[in-house]
Amino acid sequence: MTFTGTGQPPITIDSIAEMLEKIKRTKYSIGYIDRRVDDEEIHFLNAR
């Protein structure tokens, strides 16, 4: 959809801490990080 002009590309974040804050502030959000972080407000899915 991004290439047809009807969608938007994903937002990129510079750090894991910034990603976690963005996930907490955005309802129903999904974010990708390279390691597990202990935070009770965030649910993790291990995709290995």
N, C-alpha and C positions, 0 to 999 in steps of 0.2 A: 504494500500500500504506500510505503514511503516513496518509491520510485514512480508511482503513478500520480503523485501530488495529492492524494486523498488521505494520507496518513502522516504521522510525525515521527521522526527518529527518536530513539530512546535518549533520555537525559544522561549525560556523563557526569560523574562525580570524581573529585580528586583524592579523596581519602575514605577509609572505612568508617571513621567517625562521622564524616559528613553524610555518607550513605545511610548509616543507622539513624541519624537525626531526620533525614528526608523520609525514610520509611515510617518513622514514628509520627510525623506530621501529616502524612498523606494516607487517607483511608483507603483500604483495599490495595495497597501498593505492593509491588514485588521488586526486590533489589538483589543483585548478585555481588557477593564478596568471596574472597579466596580462603577464608578461614571462619571457624565458628567463634562467636563472641557470646559471653555470658550476659544475657539481658532478658529479664522476665517479660518485657513488653514486646519482644520479637519472637516469632515462631520460625524455626529453621527446618529446611528440607535438605537432606544430604543427597546430592545428585551424583554420587560417584558410581 
